[in-house]
Amino acid sequence: MNKSEDIITMRWSKFYSYLLSIVFEKVKSLKHSDIRQNYERNAFVGPCSTNARTLFNVDSVILEALPHEFELLDFSPLAPIGASSTLSEISQKTVLSTIKDVEVLADITILLALESAKKWTDSVSPLCFATSGRMVRMQKFSLESNLTQHFRGFALSSTQKNSDSQIILDLIGSHIFSWLMILNALNSSGKYFLKNIKVSISNTHIMEKVVQWLNIDRNAFSKSIRTDEKPTFKSLGIDIPATINPNEIDSTSSEVIDITDELRLFQLFDPKIKELANSYPDILFQYHLERSAGLGYHSGLCFKISAENMNGKRCSLIDGGAKDWIKGLLNNHKMVFCSSGFGSEMFAKLYAI
């Protein structure tokens, strides 16, 4: 057995002791000036650039508007090692791992899934949780993206047994309705300004089918998704519109690829769209067919909610959808899990009046 195999099979307690001795020796040489320089130069530490009063006021408004079925939880800033990469398929390189068997929280919805699996008791009603927390990501972001390496967000989750195909549609609809209530409360508070809200519903199985149908290298495709030049139907030579209105599903087809089954899911969701549109007539609802972001993260039906700020800049504020995480955690393919996250810190930074 070689050295790398020894490390892989090593117990976490022994691995921790091994690395701790190295860290201990390294830290012994540090001076007060080294600590100060690290603090001042390191993007992973220090306060956020957003006004803290504004940031916590956003959470306060959300809590007032949050439907009562969501139980509010406050988590540790740590998750089990490998939780993010195993459940959501994001690279472990983007997660701040520790020398113990934990990692710094990179996605608060991961903890909502783990807690849901822990608390699930075959309830007839959905198990609904909510939380707010600060997360850390290892990748560097451009200034134009308004993303930082540590940031605050708010998330919702719903877990249910999949006794029929309608359940996932109900959970997704419930999340969209909850977030629209919250955005309305934020807008009505007089402290934030957002206009031209748009809800885009997608089905990740469409792009999954495109990758398989055109025999595209999945690794290269996944890498291209993370760039500013995201793959589009036009660039892939596919004759499908990027977006359609709910009443245009019947007339949508392609000579290149058959997406009949994927469009049928939108048709099943139409009654939810009509219900939401009746409650919020000023909001644009559309189906976004060529969405590639979230491939491997969401499984099937998903959505984004975006809005313009007072300067006319449009940002994606909320992202949510169905995921397979609970199925794996409980080893039960009948389970359904839906989660959604709101970039509360970015909202406080860009939408405060």
N, C-alpha and C positions, 0 to 999 in steps of 0.2 A: 504494500500500500504506500503510495507516495504522500508527500507532505500536504498537498491540496486536498487529498481524500481524507487525511487525518483531520484537517480543519472542518471539513463538511460534516463528518460523522461525530465530531467532538460535542459533548454535552454543553448546553448553554452556560451552565455554572462554571465549567472548566474553561470555556472560551472567554468568559468574562474575567476570570482570575488571571488568565494569560495576558489579555490586553490591558487589564487594570495595572499590572506591574509596569508595563511600558508607559502608560499614561502617567502613572505616579512618578516615574523617573523624569519624564518630560516636563511635568508641571513643577517639579522641584527647582528647575532652573529659571522659572518665570519671576519677573520683578513687577513691582507696582506699575511701572511705566509700560511694560508689555501688556498688562491687563487693560490699561487705559487706551493704548493704541489699538488693541484688538476691538474694544468696544466702539471706538470712534470710526473704525474702518470696516467693520463686519456688518454686512447687510442683514444678517440673521438676528441681530440683537437691537435693543433700543426701542423707543416708542414709534408708533406709526405717524405718518405725516398728516393724518386727518385729525381735525379738532375732536378731542375725546368727548366733549359734551354733546357734540352733534352725533357722534358715533353711537353713544349710549342712548341718545334720544330716539334714534332710528329703532333700536331694539325695543324701547319702551312703547312706541307706537305700534310696532309689530305685535307685541304681547297683548295690547289692548284689543287689536283686531283679530287675533288668532282664534279660530273656532275652538270650542271647548273640548272637542274630542281628541285634540292633540295634547298629550301629557308632556310638559316641559321638563327636560333633563339637563343637568350640568355635568359635563364629563371631565375626566383627567385629560391633560394635553398630550397624553401618550396612547399609543395603540400597540397591539401585539406585533412583533416583528414580522414583516412580510404581509401584513393585512391588506395594505393598499394594492400592492402588486399582484397578490393572489386573487383578490376579489374583483378589482376593477381593471386589471391587466395594464396598469400604468407601470412605467419602468421604475425599478427599485432605485435607479440612479437619481430620480427626481425626489426621493424621500430621504429625509435626514435620519439615518439609522444610528442606533447607539450600540455600545459594546455589551449591553444587556439584551435580553430577549424582547425588547420593545423598540418602537420607532416614534419619532416626533410626529404628531398628528398632521397629516397632509390633506385629509378629506373627512370632515365631520360626519358625512353620511355613512362612512365605514362603521363608525361606532354605533350609529342608529341601527344598522343591520345586525351587528353583533348583539346588541341589547335586545333587539326584536327576536332573534333566534333563542336567546337565553330566556326570555319572558313568555314565549309563545306557548299557549295551553289549549290549542284547538278551539279557540273562541269562535262563536258565530259572527261576532262583530269584528271589524278590522282593528288591529293593534296599531295605534297611531302615536308617534313621538315627535317632538320638536326640540331643537337645541340651537344654541349660538356659541361660537367659539373662534379662537384664533388658530390658524393653520400655517404651516411652513412648507414651502416648495424649494427644491434645490436649484431648479433652472433659473437662468437670468432672463429678465423681461426688459423690453425696450421701454423708454419713457413714454412713448406714444401709446402704449398698450394700457396704461393706467393700472398695470398689475405690479405687485411687489412680492418679495420673497417671503414675507409674512403678512397675513391679512386676516380680517374678520369676516365671518359669514354666518348666515342663519339657514337652517335646514329642516325639512319635514320628511317624515317617512310613514308609510302605511303598509301593513303586512296582513295578508288574508289567505285563506285556503281557496284554491282555484276550483270551486265546485261547478262553475260554468264560465264561458268565455266572456261574459259581461263584466265580471269582477274587475279585470284590469282596466276596462274602459271607465268603470265607475270611479276607481281610485285615481286615475289620471285626471278625469273630470273634476273630482273633488279637490285635487291639488291646484289645478288651474283656477278654479273658483275661489279657493282660499287666498291665493296670491293676488288675484284681482281685487279682492276685498282689502287686502293689506296695502296694495299700491294706491287704492282709492283713499284709504285712511291717511297714508303719507301725504298724498296730494292735497287732501282736505285740511291737513294740520296747519297749513299756511307757512310751513318752514321749508318745504321742498316743492320743486316744480318739475312736473313731467307731463308730456303731451304725446299725442299720436302713438298710443300704446298698440303694440302688435303681438299677437299670439300665433306662433308658427308651430304646427303639429307635423311631426315626421314619423317615418318608419325606417329604422336602421336596416331592416331586412332588404330594402331596395338596394342600398349600396353594397350590402353583403352579396346579393345576387349579381350585381354588376361585376364585382371582383371575381366571382366564380365564373360567370358567363364569358367574360372577356379574357379569362386566364391571366389576370394581372398579378404580379408579384406582391403578395400581401404585405411583406415587410416594407417594400418601397412605397406602397400605397399608404400605409400607416404613417410613414415618415413624411410623406407629402402633405398629409392632413394637418400636421403640426406647423406647417409653413403658412405664409401669407397667400401662397398660390394653391389654394385648396382645389382638388379635382372637381370639375364640373361636367355635366352631361355633354355640353358642347365640346369640351376639350377631349372627351372620351369617345366622341362620335356617336352619341346616343340621342335619338330623336324624341326626347321627353321634355316637357316644359319644367323649368326649375321650380315654379310654384303654380298652384291652381287654387281656385276658390272652391268652397265646399260643394257648390252646385255644378261643378265642371267635371266631377269624377267619371261620370258615365261616358263622356266624350274623350277621355284620356286613354291613349294606347301607344304602342311602339312597334315598329317593324323589326327592331333590332333585338329587343329583349321582352319577355313576357312578365309583366308585373301585376297580373290580374289579381292574384291572391293578396298581394301587398296593398293594392288599392281597395280591396274589399274591406280591409280593416278600417280604412278611412270612412267607408260607407256606413259601417257599424257605429262609428264614432259621430256621425252626422247629427243624430238627435241631441247629443251632448253639446255640440257646437251651436245648434239652434237655441238650446236652452241658455247657454252662456251669452249668445248674441242678443237674446231678448233682455237679459239682465244688464248687459253692457253694450248698448247700441252704437256707442261712439268708438268702440275698439275694433280693430281689423283682425279677423280670424282667417287664416289661410293654411293650406297644406304645403309644406316645403319638402319636395320630393328628393332633391339632390343633396340633402344634408349628409355630410361624411363625418363631421365632428361627433365624437362620442361612440364611434365604432369600437366594439369591445367593452364599452362602459355601459351603455344602454342596450337593452335587448328588445327590439320591436318598437312599440309606440313610445314616443318621447316628444318633448315640447321645449320651446324657448319663448320667453317673454322679453320684449325689448321696448324701449321708449326713448324719446328725444328729451334733452334737457332744455333749459332756457336759451342756450346758444345754438340749438338745432342739432346738437351732436347725438346720434343714436348709439346706444350701448345695449348689449345683451345683459339683462339684469338677473334673470331667473332661468335655470336649466333643470329639467326633470324628466323622468321617464321610468319605464319598467326595467328591472334588472333581475339577473338569475342568481344573485348572491344567496338569498335565503334557501333556495333549492339545494345549493351545495352545502351550506352550513347545517341544515337540518336533514340532508340526504333525503329530501322529499320533493319530487317533481311536481306535486300538486300545489306547492306554495307559490304565492305571488308577492313580490316586493316592489313598491314604488317609492322613489325618493326624489326630492327636488331641493335645490339650493339657491339662495339669494346672496349676491355679492353686496352685503350691507355696507362694507367699508368703501367700496367703489361708489355705491349710491350716495353715501354721505359726502364723499369728496366731490362728485360731479353734479349732484342734483339739489344740494342745499342752496337756499336763496341767500 
